[in-house]
């Protein structure tokens, strides 16, 4: 019998399937930190995210539905969806959004996109 390693679904896999909530993401991060030497994958791979998706999620955890929408629609470039997210946040004019708007705005600007 061949050596087959079966890995548990990642956080993003479960989120896309509707079997995990955004709040469960922190539990996955904690599980990775507490796994010791058992888990050899980098955190991004453990979560099922690309580096870019992880960076966006850490800038603003409300980008998770945007990341999911990009994955589900097969969008190869997430920039357009993030720009829409930023425009919605700006329209809310809520000071609680300021830090996320700053980070995401710079992320978009570095890619030559105004939002």
C-alpha positions in Angstrom: 0.0 0.0 0.0 1.4 3.4 -0.9 2.4 6.0 1.7 -0.5 8.5 1.4 -0.6 11.4 3.8 -4.1 12.7 4.3 -4.2 16.3 5.6 -7.1 17.9 7.3 -9.0 20.6 5.3 -7.5 24.0 5.7 -9.3 27.0 7.3 -10.0 28.5 3.9 -11.2 25.2 2.5 -13.7 24.9 5.3 -14.7 28.6 5.1 -15.4 28.3 1.3 -17.5 25.2 2.1 -19.5 27.1 4.7 -18.1 24.8 7.4 -16.1 27.5 9.2 -16.8 31.1 10.1 -14.4 34.0 9.9 -14.0 33.8 13.7 -12.6 30.3 13.3 -9.6 31.7 11.6 -8.0 32.7 14.9 -8.5 29.2 16.2 -6.6 27.8 13.2 -3.8 30.3 13.8 -3.6 29.3 17.5 -3.6 25.6 16.5 -0.7 26.2 14.2 1.2 28.1 16.9 0.5 25.3 19.4 1.4 22.4 17.0 5.1 22.5 17.9 7.2 20.4 15.6 4.2 18.4 14.4 3.2 21.0 11.8 5.9 21.6 9.2 3.9 23.8 6.8 4.2 27.6 6.9 1.2 29.3 8.5 -0.1 30.5 5.1 -0.2 26.9 3.7 -1.7 25.6 7.0 -4.5 28.2 6.5 -4.9 27.4 2.8 -4.0 30.9 1.8 -1.5 32.4 -0.5 1.0 34.9 0.9 -1.0 37.7 -0.7 -4.3 36.5 0.7 -2.8 36.1 4.2 -1.3 39.7 4.0 -4.7 41.1 3.1 -6.5 39.1 5.8 -4.0 40.4 8.4 -4.5 44.0 7.2 -8.2 43.7 7.6 -9.9 40.5 8.6 -13.1 41.7 6.9 -11.3 40.9 3.6 -12.0 37.2 4.1 -15.3 37.3 2.2 -13.5 39.2 -0.6 -10.8 36.6 -0.7 -13.4 33.9 -0.8 -15.3 35.7 -3.6 -12.1 35.9 -5.6 -11.4 32.2 -5.1 -14.9 31.2 -6.0 -15.3 33.4 -9.0 -11.9 32.3 -10.3 -10.7 35.9 -10.4 -6.9 35.8 -11.0 -6.4 39.3 -9.7 -7.9 40.2 -6.3 -7.1 43.9 -6.7 -10.4 44.9 -8.2 -12.4 43.3 -5.4 -10.2 44.8 -2.7 -10.6 48.2 -4.4 -14.4 47.8 -4.2 -14.1 46.8 -0.5 -12.0 49.9 0.2 -14.6 52.1 -1.6 -17.4 50.6 0.5 -15.4 51.2 3.7 -14.7 54.8 2.7 -18.4 55.4 2.0 -19.2 54.2 5.6 -17.0 57.0 6.9 -16.5 55.1 10.1 -13.3 56.0 12.0 -12.9 52.3 13.0 -12.0 51.6 9.4 -9.0 54.1 9.4 -6.2 51.6 10.1 -7.5 49.1 7.5 -8.1 51.8 4.9 -4.5 53.0 5.4 -3.0 49.5 5.0 -5.3 48.4 2.1 -4.9 51.8 0.4 -1.1 51.5 0.4 -1.4 47.9 -0.8 -3.5 49.0 -3.8 -1.3 52.1 -4.5 1.7 49.8 -4.6 -0.1 48.0 -7.4 -1.0 51.2 -9.3 -4.7 51.1 -8.3 -6.6 54.1 -6.9 -9.7 53.2 -4.8 
